[in-house]
Amino acid sequence: MFIVVGLLCSCGGKDKKLDEALSKAVACAELGTVEYTITKLIMVDDDALYKFGDRKIIFSCRTTMKAGIDLKEFTKEDVVVSKDGNTVVVNLPQPKVLSFNMSADDIKLEYAKVSGLRTNFNTDERNDLLKQGEKAILDDAPNLGIFDDAKENATDFFKALLAQCGYTNVDVCFKGDRPKS
């Protein structure tokens, strides 16, 4: 509410549309701008020198990852309207993963082989392997380009939103990014 009040106080007459538009955007709390579906193979070849036999397992899993902007980190200081009232600069928080879903229905055992004197993978071992796969996907998120796409889509969203409010020049920046030269 303080953000909305601050936005209302910081703007002039034409900016009533800006206040309303940003109030609605901030009320969302999170602005999901991109969703990726990722398929990953999780493979383990458990070779133990002191045990006779092989133990291998392969899972395939499909996950859904959404990224975007957490607007709870957005403050009134992040919106600056020029003195002439035609330009607005919006400084958004860096995008982050907003949701991650790896449903049990989307996890399939593709291959399992146990030979010699080895025992099958038990439930705890399988769950640990899937957790490691989930962590690997999340750790690899920056390399997937999901955050770049989230920035691009958030920029397009705010430019379109503020253009509807009558602003001819809209600049969208992200906190922590180096200024464009």
HULIN-V482817 format. One record per run of one state. SS is the DSSP state (alpha for helix, beta for strand, coil for the rest). FROM is the first residue (numbers start at 0). TO is the last residue. If there is no record, write none. Layout:
BEGIN
ss:from:to
SS:FROM:TO
SS:FROM:TO
END
This chain:
BEGIN
ss:from:to
coil:0:0
alpha:1:8
coil:9:14
alpha:15:26
coil:27:28
beta:29:44
coil:45:53
beta:54:69
alpha:70:72
coil:73:74
alpha:75:77
beta:78:80
coil:81:85
beta:86:91
coil:92:94
beta:95:100
coil:101:102
alpha:103:105
beta:106:113
coil:114:121
alpha:122:138
coil:139:139
alpha:140:143
coil:144:144
alpha:145:163
coil:164:167
beta:168:173
coil:174:180
END
